[in-house]
Amino acid sequence: MEFNKATNFRVGLKSSLRALKDNCAEKLIIAEDCDQHVSRQLIELAKEKSVTIEYVDTMKNLGQLCQIDVGAAAAVIIK
């Protein structure tokens, strides 16, 4: 996944949502095991803004990709 090479990214629901609203997001990454009501708004907005969506199997794995010690439900790569 190219996320490992990305130098500019945001982690977490609020930061990801803000980046999508500001048209700064290039790609949205969602953990498949996060609550659907949590990710629904992000996914809808990403589709509306024509942002690519990728899925990671667990929140723990997404947190590790983001180099943080906790799980993450969502992250975005910034343009």
PyMOL Python script that loads the backbone (N, CA, C, O; Angstrom):
from pymol import cmd

cmd.read_pdbstr("""\
ATOM      1  N   MET A   1       0.839  -1.172   0.000  1.00  0.00           N
ATOM      2  CA  MET A   1       0.000   0.000   0.000  1.00  0.00           C
ATOM      3  C   MET A   1       0.892   1.246   0.000  1.00  0.00           C
ATOM      4  O   MET A   1       1.904   1.291   0.699  1.00  0.00           O
ATOM      5  N   GLU A   2       0.521   2.221  -0.763  1.00  0.00           N
ATOM      6  CA  GLU A   2       1.326   3.435  -0.889  1.00  0.00           C
ATOM      7  C   GLU A   2       1.277   4.313   0.354  1.00  0.00           C
ATOM      8  O   GLU A   2       1.993   5.312   0.431  1.00  0.00           O
ATOM      9  N   PHE A   3       0.455   3.960   1.314  1.00  0.00           N
ATOM     10  CA  PHE A   3       0.348   4.738   2.538  1.00  0.00           C
ATOM     11  C   PHE A   3       1.686   4.812   3.259  1.00  0.00           C
ATOM     12  O   PHE A   3       2.003   5.826   3.881  1.00  0.00           O
ATOM     13  N   ASN A   4       2.465   3.751   3.178  1.00  0.00           N
ATOM     14  CA  ASN A   4       3.775   3.735   3.834  1.00  0.00           C
ATOM     15  C   ASN A   4       4.700   4.806   3.268  1.00  0.00           C
ATOM     16  O   ASN A   4       5.578   5.299   3.977  1.00  0.00           O
ATOM     17  N   LYS A   5       4.517   5.170   2.015  1.00  0.00           N
ATOM     18  CA  LYS A   5       5.363   6.167   1.358  1.00  0.00           C
ATOM     19  C   LYS A   5       4.848   7.587   1.555  1.00  0.00           C
ATOM     20  O   LYS A   5       5.581   8.552   1.341  1.00  0.00           O
ATOM     21  N   ALA A   6       3.589   7.716   1.962  1.00  0.00           N
ATOM     22  CA  ALA A   6       2.984   9.040   2.102  1.00  0.00           C
ATOM     23  C   ALA A   6       3.616   9.788   3.272  1.00  0.00           C
ATOM     24  O   ALA A   6       3.783   9.238   4.360  1.00  0.00           O
ATOM     25  N   THR A   7       3.957  11.028   3.034  1.00  0.00           N
ATOM     26  CA  THR A   7       4.549  11.831   4.095  1.00  0.00           C
ATOM     27  C   THR A   7       3.516  12.754   4.728  1.00  0.00           C
ATOM     28  O   THR A   7       3.699  13.207   5.857  1.00  0.00           O
ATOM     29  N   ASN A   8       2.457  13.029   4.025  1.00  0.00           N
ATOM     30  CA  ASN A   8       1.451  13.946   4.528  1.00  0.00           C
ATOM     31  C   ASN A   8       0.120  13.222   4.633  1.00  0.00           C
ATOM     32  O   ASN A   8      -0.533  12.950   3.625  1.00  0.00           O
ATOM     33  N   PHE A   9      -0.274  12.916   5.850  1.00  0.00           N
ATOM     34  CA  PHE A   9      -1.537  12.232   6.062  1.00  0.00           C
ATOM     35  C   PHE A   9      -2.163  12.680   7.373  1.00  0.00           C
ATOM     36  O   PHE A   9      -1.495  13.258   8.229  1.00  0.00           O
ATOM     37  N   ARG A  10      -3.443  12.408   7.517  1.00  0.00           N
ATOM     38  CA  ARG A  10      -4.186  12.711   8.739  1.00  0.00           C
ATOM     39  C   ARG A  10      -4.806  11.419   9.238  1.00  0.00           C
ATOM     40  O   ARG A  10      -5.277  10.599   8.450  1.00  0.00           O
ATOM     41  N   VAL A  11      -4.804  11.242  10.553  1.00  0.00           N
ATOM     42  CA  VAL A  11      -5.322  10.026  11.162  1.00  0.00           C
ATOM     43  C   VAL A  11      -6.493  10.376  12.067  1.00  0.00           C
ATOM     44  O   VAL A  11      -6.444  11.359  12.806  1.00  0.00           O
ATOM     45  N   GLY A  12      -7.537   9.574  12.007  1.00  0.00           N
ATOM     46  CA  GLY A  12      -8.701   9.758  12.870  1.00  0.00           C
ATOM     47  C   GLY A  12      -9.899  10.260  12.097  1.00  0.00           C
ATOM     48  O   GLY A  12      -9.775  10.797  10.997  1.00  0.00           O
ATOM     49  N   LEU A  13     -11.059  10.073  12.696  1.00  0.00           N
ATOM     50  CA  LEU A  13     -12.307  10.433  12.026  1.00  0.00           C
ATOM     51  C   LEU A  13     -12.442  11.930  11.802  1.00  0.00           C
ATOM     52  O   LEU A  13     -12.744  12.366  10.692  1.00  0.00           O
ATOM     53  N   LYS A  14     -12.223  12.715  12.839  1.00  0.00           N
ATOM     54  CA  LYS A  14     -12.415  14.170  12.719  1.00  0.00           C
ATOM     55  C   LYS A  14     -11.423  14.784  11.741  1.00  0.00           C
ATOM     56  O   LYS A  14     -11.802  15.607  10.908  1.00  0.00           O
ATOM     57  N   SER A  15     -10.166  14.393  11.834  1.00  0.00           N
ATOM     58  CA  SER A  15      -9.153  14.935  10.927  1.00  0.00           C
ATOM     59  C   SER A  15      -9.412  14.512   9.486  1.00  0.00           C
ATOM     60  O   SER A  15      -9.227  15.297   8.556  1.00  0.00           O
ATOM     61  N   SER A  16      -9.835  13.280   9.313  1.00  0.00           N
ATOM     62  CA  SER A  16     -10.137  12.781   7.966  1.00  0.00           C
ATOM     63  C   SER A  16     -11.337  13.508   7.380  1.00  0.00           C
ATOM     64  O   SER A  16     -11.329  13.896   6.212  1.00  0.00           O
ATOM     65  N   LEU A  17     -12.358  13.687   8.188  1.00  0.00           N
ATOM     66  CA  LEU A  17     -13.558  14.396   7.737  1.00  0.00           C
ATOM     67  C   LEU A  17     -13.223  15.831   7.348  1.00  0.00           C
ATOM     68  O   LEU A  17     -13.694  16.328   6.325  1.00  0.00           O
ATOM     69  N   ARG A  18     -12.415  16.490   8.161  1.00  0.00           N
ATOM     70  CA  ARG A  18     -12.013  17.876   7.875  1.00  0.00           C
ATOM     71  C   ARG A  18     -11.237  17.957   6.553  1.00  0.00           C
ATOM     72  O   ARG A  18     -11.468  18.862   5.752  1.00  0.00           O
ATOM     73  N   ALA A  19     -10.327  17.017   6.331  1.00  0.00           N
ATOM     74  CA  ALA A  19      -9.546  17.013   5.090  1.00  0.00           C
ATOM     75  C   ALA A  19     -10.444  16.774   3.875  1.00  0.00           C
ATOM     76  O   ALA A  19     -10.247  17.387   2.827  1.00  0.00           O
ATOM     77  N   LEU A  20     -11.421  15.892   4.013  1.00  0.00           N
ATOM     78  CA  LEU A  20     -12.356  15.650   2.909  1.00  0.00           C
ATOM     79  C   LEU A  20     -13.186  16.898   2.614  1.00  0.00           C
ATOM     80  O   LEU A  20     -13.364  17.273   1.455  1.00  0.00           O
ATOM     81  N   LYS A  21     -13.693  17.538   3.668  1.00  0.00           N
ATOM     82  CA  LYS A  21     -14.504  18.749   3.479  1.00  0.00           C
ATOM     83  C   LYS A  21     -13.699  19.876   2.855  1.00  0.00           C
ATOM     84  O   LYS A  21     -14.237  20.679   2.092  1.00  0.00           O
ATOM     85  N   ASP A  22     -12.401  19.940   3.178  1.00  0.00           N
ATOM     86  CA  ASP A  22     -11.538  20.998   2.646  1.00  0.00           C
ATOM     87  C   ASP A  22     -10.943  20.652   1.279  1.00  0.00           C
ATOM     88  O   ASP A  22     -10.116  21.399   0.755  1.00  0.00           O
ATOM     89  N   ASN A  23     -11.361  19.525   0.702  1.00  0.00           N
ATOM     90  CA  ASN A  23     -10.861  19.063  -0.600  1.00  0.00           C
ATOM     91  C   ASN A  23      -9.355  18.857  -0.606  1.00  0.00           C
ATOM     92  O   ASN A  23      -8.695  19.101  -1.616  1.00  0.00           O
ATOM     93  N   CYS A  24      -8.814  18.411   0.513  1.00  0.00           N
ATOM     94  CA  CYS A  24      -7.378  18.171   0.625  1.00  0.00           C
ATOM     95  C   CYS A  24      -7.014  16.699   0.508  1.00  0.00           C
ATOM     96  O   CYS A  24      -5.838  16.364   0.366  1.00  0.00           O
ATOM     97  N   ALA A  25      -7.996  15.825   0.566  1.00  0.00           N
ATOM     98  CA  ALA A  25      -7.727  14.386   0.616  1.00  0.00           C
ATOM     99  C   ALA A  25      -7.550  13.792  -0.770  1.00  0.00           C
ATOM    100  O   ALA A  25      -8.323  14.066  -1.688  1.00  0.00           O
ATOM    101  N   GLU A  26      -6.520  12.978  -0.899  1.00  0.00           N
ATOM    102  CA  GLU A  26      -6.269  12.246  -2.144  1.00  0.00           C
ATOM    103  C   GLU A  26      -6.843  10.835  -2.055  1.00  0.00           C
ATOM    104  O   GLU A  26      -7.360  10.302  -3.036  1.00  0.00           O
ATOM    105  N   LYS A  27      -6.744  10.230  -0.854  1.00  0.00           N
ATOM    106  CA  LYS A  27      -7.219   8.869  -0.658  1.00  0.00           C
ATOM    107  C   LYS A  27      -7.702   8.710   0.774  1.00  0.00           C
ATOM    108  O   LYS A  27      -7.082   9.214   1.710  1.00  0.00           O
ATOM    109  N   LEU A  28      -8.821   7.999   0.935  1.00  0.00           N
ATOM    110  CA  LEU A  28      -9.369   7.680   2.246  1.00  0.00           C
ATOM    111  C   LEU A  28      -9.097   6.214   2.531  1.00  0.00           C
ATOM    112  O   LEU A  28      -9.336   5.357   1.680  1.00  0.00           O
ATOM    113  N   ILE A  29      -8.600   5.925   3.720  1.00  0.00           N
ATOM    114  CA  ILE A  29      -8.363   4.539   4.131  1.00  0.00           C
ATOM    115  C   ILE A  29      -9.248   4.283   5.343  1.00  0.00           C
ATOM    116  O   ILE A  29      -9.195   5.014   6.332  1.00  0.00           O
ATOM    117  N   ILE A  30     -10.060   3.235   5.253  1.00  0.00           N
ATOM    118  CA  ILE A  30     -11.028   2.886   6.303  1.00  0.00           C
ATOM    119  C   ILE A  30     -10.708   1.499   6.841  1.00  0.00           C
ATOM    120  O   ILE A  30     -10.393   0.591   6.072  1.00  0.00           O
ATOM    121  N   ALA A  31     -10.787   1.332   8.153  1.00  0.00           N
ATOM    122  CA  ALA A  31     -10.653   0.012   8.764  1.00  0.00           C
ATOM    123  C   ALA A  31     -11.985  -0.715   8.637  1.00  0.00           C
ATOM    124  O   ALA A  31     -13.028  -0.173   9.001  1.00  0.00           O
ATOM    125  N   GLU A  32     -11.953  -1.928   8.127  1.00  0.00           N
ATOM    126  CA  GLU A  32     -13.183  -2.686   7.902  1.00  0.00           C
ATOM    127  C   GLU A  32     -13.900  -3.047   9.199  1.00  0.00           C
ATOM    128  O   GLU A  32     -15.108  -3.287   9.184  1.00  0.00           O
ATOM    129  N   ASP A  33     -13.186  -3.090  10.310  1.00  0.00           N
ATOM    130  CA  ASP A  33     -13.825  -3.486  11.561  1.00  0.00           C
ATOM    131  C   ASP A  33     -14.337  -2.300  12.394  1.00  0.00           C
ATOM    132  O   ASP A  33     -14.754  -2.489  13.537  1.00  0.00           O
ATOM    133  N   CYS A  34     -14.309  -1.093  11.842  1.00  0.00           N
ATOM    134  CA  CYS A  34     -14.869   0.035  12.588  1.00  0.00           C
ATOM    135  C   CYS A  34     -16.391   0.033  12.417  1.00  0.00           C
ATOM    136  O   CYS A  34     -16.918  -0.547  11.468  1.00  0.00           O
ATOM    137  N   ASP A  35     -17.086   0.687  13.346  1.00  0.00           N
ATOM    138  CA  ASP A  35     -18.542   0.729  13.296  1.00  0.00           C
ATOM    139  C   ASP A  35     -19.014   1.403  12.012  1.00  0.00           C
ATOM    140  O   ASP A  35     -18.472   2.423  11.587  1.00  0.00           O
ATOM    141  N   GLN A  36     -20.031   0.809  11.410  1.00  0.00           N
ATOM    142  CA  GLN A  36     -20.528   1.325  10.137  1.00  0.00           C
ATOM    143  C   GLN A  36     -21.088   2.739  10.281  1.00  0.00           C
ATOM    144  O   GLN A  36     -20.921   3.559   9.379  1.00  0.00           O
ATOM    145  N   HIS A  37     -21.742   3.032  11.390  1.00  0.00           N
ATOM    146  CA  HIS A  37     -22.282   4.384  11.557  1.00  0.00           C
ATOM    147  C   HIS A  37     -21.167   5.420  11.675  1.00  0.00           C
ATOM    148  O   HIS A  37     -21.383   6.603  11.409  1.00  0.00           O
ATOM    149  N   VAL A  38     -19.986   4.980  12.069  1.00  0.00           N
ATOM    150  CA  VAL A  38     -18.828   5.871  12.185  1.00  0.00           C
ATOM    151  C   VAL A  38     -18.254   6.183  10.803  1.00  0.00           C
ATOM    152  O   VAL A  38     -17.907   7.328  10.515  1.00  0.00           O
ATOM    153  N   SER A  39     -18.158   5.181   9.964  1.00  0.00           N
ATOM    154  CA  SER A  39     -17.504   5.352   8.666  1.00  0.00           C
ATOM    155  C   SER A  39     -18.445   5.822   7.553  1.00  0.00           C
ATOM    156  O   SER A  39     -17.983   6.302   6.518  1.00  0.00           O
ATOM    157  N   ARG A  40     -19.735   5.691   7.751  1.00  0.00           N
ATOM    158  CA  ARG A  40     -20.700   6.000   6.686  1.00  0.00           C
ATOM    159  C   ARG A  40     -20.538   7.416   6.146  1.00  0.00           C
ATOM    160  O   ARG A  40     -20.491   7.615   4.932  1.00  0.00           O
ATOM    161  N   GLN A  41     -20.451   8.404   7.042  1.00  0.00           N
ATOM    162  CA  GLN A  41     -20.338   9.801   6.612  1.00  0.00           C
ATOM    163  C   GLN A  41     -19.053  10.039   5.824  1.00  0.00           C
ATOM    164  O   GLN A  41     -19.063  10.760   4.826  1.00  0.00           O
ATOM    165  N   LEU A  42     -17.954   9.442   6.260  1.00  0.00           N
ATOM    166  CA  LEU A  42     -16.685   9.581   5.541  1.00  0.00           C
ATOM    167  C   LEU A  42     -16.767   8.986   4.147  1.00  0.00           C
ATOM    168  O   LEU A  42     -16.326   9.598   3.173  1.00  0.00           O
ATOM    169  N   ILE A  43     -17.330   7.798   4.057  1.00  0.00           N
ATOM    170  CA  ILE A  43     -17.429   7.112   2.767  1.00  0.00           C
ATOM    171  C   ILE A  43     -18.314   7.890   1.806  1.00  0.00           C
ATOM    172  O   ILE A  43     -17.968   8.049   0.636  1.00  0.00           O
ATOM    173  N   GLU A  44     -19.456   8.376   2.290  1.00  0.00           N
ATOM    174  CA  GLU A  44     -20.359   9.162   1.433  1.00  0.00           C
ATOM    175  C   GLU A  44     -19.683  10.430   0.932  1.00  0.00           C
ATOM    176  O   GLU A  44     -19.801  10.779  -0.243  1.00  0.00           O
ATOM    177  N   LEU A  45     -18.980  11.114   1.814  1.00  0.00           N
ATOM    178  CA  LEU A  45     -18.301  12.349   1.421  1.00  0.00           C
ATOM    179  C   LEU A  45     -17.159  12.068   0.447  1.00  0.00           C
ATOM    180  O   LEU A  45     -16.951  12.826  -0.501  1.00  0.00           O
ATOM    181  N   ALA A  46     -16.423  10.990   0.674  1.00  0.00           N
ATOM    182  CA  ALA A  46     -15.336  10.626  -0.241  1.00  0.00           C
ATOM    183  C   ALA A  46     -15.884  10.327  -1.639  1.00  0.00           C
ATOM    184  O   ALA A  46     -15.297  10.743  -2.638  1.00  0.00           O
ATOM    185  N   LYS A  47     -16.986   9.620  -1.707  1.00  0.00           N
ATOM    186  CA  LYS A  47     -17.598   9.328  -3.013  1.00  0.00           C
ATOM    187  C   LYS A  47     -18.072  10.606  -3.685  1.00  0.00           C
ATOM    188  O   LYS A  47     -17.896  10.784  -4.891  1.00  0.00           O
ATOM    189  N   GLU A  48     -18.671  11.493  -2.904  1.00  0.00           N
ATOM    190  CA  GLU A  48     -19.152  12.772  -3.426  1.00  0.00           C
ATOM    191  C   GLU A  48     -18.001  13.610  -3.986  1.00  0.00           C
ATOM    192  O   GLU A  48     -18.158  14.296  -4.996  1.00  0.00           O
ATOM    193  N   LYS A  49     -16.846  13.551  -3.322  1.00  0.00           N
ATOM    194  CA  LYS A  49     -15.679  14.345  -3.729  1.00  0.00           C
ATOM    195  C   LYS A  49     -14.764  13.577  -4.693  1.00  0.00           C
ATOM    196  O   LYS A  49     -13.705  14.080  -5.067  1.00  0.00           O
ATOM    197  N   SER A  50     -15.162  12.368  -5.096  1.00  0.00           N
ATOM    198  CA  SER A  50     -14.387  11.512  -6.011  1.00  0.00           C
ATOM    199  C   SER A  50     -13.000  11.184  -5.450  1.00  0.00           C
ATOM    200  O   SER A  50     -12.002  11.208  -6.170  1.00  0.00           O
ATOM    201  N   VAL A  51     -12.960  10.881  -4.161  1.00  0.00           N
ATOM    202  CA  VAL A  51     -11.723  10.487  -3.496  1.00  0.00           C
ATOM    203  C   VAL A  51     -11.665   8.966  -3.472  1.00  0.00           C
ATOM    204  O   VAL A  51     -12.656   8.309  -3.154  1.00  0.00           O
ATOM    205  N   THR A  52     -10.515   8.411  -3.807  1.00  0.00           N
ATOM    206  CA  THR A  52     -10.319   6.966  -3.796  1.00  0.00           C
ATOM    207  C   THR A  52     -10.467   6.437  -2.370  1.00  0.00           C
ATOM    208  O   THR A  52     -10.000   7.058  -1.414  1.00  0.00           O
ATOM    209  N   ILE A  53     -11.120   5.286  -2.241  1.00  0.00           N
ATOM    210  CA  ILE A  53     -11.311   4.666  -0.928  1.00  0.00           C
ATOM    211  C   ILE A  53     -10.624   3.309  -0.924  1.00  0.00           C
ATOM    212  O   ILE A  53     -10.821   2.495  -1.827  1.00  0.00           O
ATOM    213  N   GLU A  54      -9.815   3.076   0.107  1.00  0.00           N
ATOM    214  CA  GLU A  54      -9.182   1.771   0.312  1.00  0.00           C
ATOM    215  C   GLU A  54      -9.591   1.259   1.677  1.00  0.00           C
ATOM    216  O   GLU A  54      -9.931   2.033   2.571  1.00  0.00           O
ATOM    217  N   TYR A  55      -9.554  -0.045   1.823  1.00  0.00           N
ATOM    218  CA  TYR A  55      -9.930  -0.659   3.094  1.00  0.00           C
ATOM    219  C   TYR A  55      -8.771  -1.457   3.657  1.00  0.00           C
ATOM    220  O   TYR A  55      -8.032  -2.112   2.921  1.00  0.00           O
ATOM    221  N   VAL A  56      -8.621  -1.394   4.974  1.00  0.00           N
ATOM    222  CA  VAL A  56      -7.645  -2.171   5.720  1.00  0.00           C
ATOM    223  C   VAL A  56      -8.457  -3.079   6.635  1.00  0.00           C
ATOM    224  O   VAL A  56      -9.514  -2.681   7.122  1.00  0.00           O
ATOM    225  N   ASP A  57      -7.974  -4.292   6.872  1.00  0.00           N
ATOM    226  CA  ASP A  57      -8.780  -5.261   7.598  1.00  0.00           C
ATOM    227  C   ASP A  57      -9.120  -4.874   9.034  1.00  0.00           C
ATOM    228  O   ASP A  57     -10.246  -5.116   9.468  1.00  0.00           O
ATOM    229  N   THR A  58      -8.197  -4.284   9.786  1.00  0.00           N
ATOM    230  CA  THR A  58      -8.496  -3.947  11.177  1.00  0.00           C
ATOM    231  C   THR A  58      -8.023  -2.544  11.542  1.00  0.00           C
ATOM    232  O   THR A  58      -7.148  -1.969  10.894  1.00  0.00           O
ATOM    233  N   MET A  59      -8.627  -2.015  12.594  1.00  0.00           N
ATOM    234  CA  MET A  59      -8.219  -0.708  13.109  1.00  0.00           C
ATOM    235  C   MET A  59      -6.785  -0.768  13.627  1.00  0.00           C
ATOM    236  O   MET A  59      -6.030   0.194  13.490  1.00  0.00           O
ATOM    237  N   LYS A  60      -6.418  -1.884  14.214  1.00  0.00           N
ATOM    238  CA  LYS A  60      -5.058  -2.056  14.720  1.00  0.00           C
ATOM    239  C   LYS A  60      -4.041  -1.955  13.581  1.00  0.00           C
ATOM    240  O   LYS A  60      -3.018  -1.285  13.717  1.00  0.00           O
ATOM    241  N   ASN A  61      -4.328  -2.622  12.460  1.00  0.00           N
ATOM    242  CA  ASN A  61      -3.418  -2.573  11.312  1.00  0.00           C
ATOM    243  C   ASN A  61      -3.332  -1.162  10.722  1.00  0.00           C
ATOM    244  O   ASN A  61      -2.259  -0.725  10.305  1.00  0.00           O
ATOM    245  N   LEU A  62      -4.446  -0.464  10.688  1.00  0.00           N
ATOM    246  CA  LEU A  62      -4.419   0.910  10.177  1.00  0.00           C
ATOM    247  C   LEU A  62      -3.592   1.799  11.106  1.00  0.00           C
ATOM    248  O   LEU A  62      -2.836   2.652  10.643  1.00  0.00           O
ATOM    249  N   GLY A  63      -3.737   1.599  12.406  1.00  0.00           N
ATOM    250  CA  GLY A  63      -2.918   2.349  13.356  1.00  0.00           C
ATOM    251  C   GLY A  63      -1.436   2.091  13.141  1.00  0.00           C
ATOM    252  O   GLY A  63      -0.626   3.016  13.199  1.00  0.00           O
ATOM    253  N   GLN A  64      -1.078   0.830  12.893  1.00  0.00           N
ATOM    254  CA  GLN A  64       0.324   0.492  12.636  1.00  0.00           C
ATOM    255  C   GLN A  64       0.818   1.129  11.342  1.00  0.00           C
ATOM    256  O   GLN A  64       1.950   1.610  11.281  1.00  0.00           O
ATOM    257  N   LEU A  65      -0.022   1.136  10.306  1.00  0.00           N
ATOM    258  CA  LEU A  65       0.363   1.798   9.055  1.00  0.00           C
ATOM    259  C   LEU A  65       0.623   3.286   9.268  1.00  0.00           C
ATOM    260  O   LEU A  65       1.488   3.882   8.628  1.00  0.00           O
ATOM    261  N   CYS A  66      -0.150   3.869  10.186  1.00  0.00           N
ATOM    262  CA  CYS A  66      -0.011   5.298  10.483  1.00  0.00           C
ATOM    263  C   CYS A  66       1.088   5.570  11.504  1.00  0.00           C
ATOM    264  O   CYS A  66       1.343   6.719  11.867  1.00  0.00           O
ATOM    265  N   GLN A  67       1.732   4.506  11.959  1.00  0.00           N
ATOM    266  CA  GLN A  67       2.824   4.601  12.927  1.00  0.00           C
ATOM    267  C   GLN A  67       2.377   5.208  14.249  1.00  0.00           C
ATOM    268  O   GLN A  67       3.076   6.030  14.842  1.00  0.00           O
ATOM    269  N   ILE A  68       1.173   4.777  14.707  1.00  0.00           N
ATOM    270  CA  ILE A  68       0.692   5.176  16.020  1.00  0.00           C
ATOM    271  C   ILE A  68       0.484   3.912  16.848  1.00  0.00           C
ATOM    272  O   ILE A  68       0.384   2.813  16.302  1.00  0.00           O
ATOM    273  N   ASP A  69       0.420   4.071  18.153  1.00  0.00           N
ATOM    274  CA  ASP A  69       0.349   2.927  19.057  1.00  0.00           C
ATOM    275  C   ASP A  69      -1.062   2.426  19.329  1.00  0.00           C
ATOM    276  O   ASP A  69      -1.236   1.436  20.039  1.00  0.00           O
ATOM    277  N   VAL A  70      -2.060   3.084  18.782  1.00  0.00           N
ATOM    278  CA  VAL A  70      -3.454   2.682  18.983  1.00  0.00           C
ATOM    279  C   VAL A  70      -4.097   2.430  17.633  1.00  0.00           C
ATOM    280  O   VAL A  70      -3.536   2.769  16.591  1.00  0.00           O
ATOM    281  N   GLY A  71      -5.275   1.833  17.659  1.00  0.00           N
ATOM    282  CA  GLY A  71      -6.002   1.608  16.407  1.00  0.00           C
ATOM    283  C   GLY A  71      -6.569   2.890  15.848  1.00  0.00           C
ATOM    284  O   GLY A  71      -6.735   3.876  16.566  1.00  0.00           O
ATOM    285  N   ALA A  72      -6.863   2.871  14.568  1.00  0.00           N
ATOM    286  CA  ALA A  72      -7.468   4.026  13.902  1.00  0.00           C
ATOM    287  C   ALA A  72      -8.584   3.539  12.995  1.00  0.00           C
ATOM    288  O   ALA A  72      -8.420   2.552  12.279  1.00  0.00           O
ATOM    289  N   ALA A  73      -9.707   4.222  13.022  1.00  0.00           N
ATOM    290  CA  ALA A  73     -10.847   3.852  12.184  1.00  0.00           C
ATOM    291  C   ALA A  73     -10.657   4.359  10.756  1.00  0.00           C
ATOM    292  O   ALA A  73     -11.100   3.726   9.797  1.00  0.00           O
ATOM    293  N   ALA A  74      -9.993   5.513  10.625  1.00  0.00           N
ATOM    294  CA  ALA A  74      -9.854   6.131   9.303  1.00  0.00           C
ATOM    295  C   ALA A  74      -8.590   6.971   9.242  1.00  0.00           C
ATOM    296  O   ALA A  74      -8.064   7.425  10.258  1.00  0.00           O
ATOM    297  N   ALA A  75      -8.122   7.161   8.019  1.00  0.00           N
ATOM    298  CA  ALA A  75      -6.991   8.049   7.742  1.00  0.00           C
ATOM    299  C   ALA A  75      -7.118   8.535   6.309  1.00  0.00           C
ATOM    300  O   ALA A  75      -7.770   7.898   5.482  1.00  0.00           O
ATOM    301  N   VAL A  76      -6.501   9.650   6.026  1.00  0.00           N
ATOM    302  CA  VAL A  76      -6.484  10.165   4.650  1.00  0.00           C
ATOM    303  C   VAL A  76      -5.066  10.539   4.264  1.00  0.00           C
ATOM    304  O   VAL A  76      -4.273  10.992   5.090  1.00  0.00           O
ATOM    305  N   ILE A  77      -4.769  10.340   2.999  1.00  0.00           N
ATOM    306  CA  ILE A  77      -3.517  10.837   2.424  1.00  0.00           C
ATOM    307  C   ILE A  77      -3.845  12.192   1.821  1.00  0.00           C
ATOM    308  O   ILE A  77      -4.805  12.329   1.062  1.00  0.00           O
ATOM    309  N   ILE A  78      -3.055  13.177   2.158  1.00  0.00           N
ATOM    310  CA  ILE A  78      -3.276  14.548   1.705  1.00  0.00           C
ATOM    311  C   ILE A  78      -2.607  14.770   0.366  1.00  0.00           C
ATOM    312  O   ILE A  78      -1.512  14.269   0.113  1.00  0.00           O
ATOM    313  N   LYS A  79      -3.280  15.533  -0.497  1.00  0.00           N
ATOM    314  CA  LYS A  79      -2.746  15.854  -1.830  1.00  0.00           C
ATOM    315  C   LYS A  79      -1.447  16.619  -1.717  1.00  0.00           C
ATOM    316  O   LYS A  79      -0.850  16.976  -2.733  1.00  0.00           O
TER     317      LYS A  79
END
""", "prot")
cmd.dss("prot")
cmd.show_as("cartoon", "prot")
cmd.util.cbc("prot")
cmd.orient("prot")
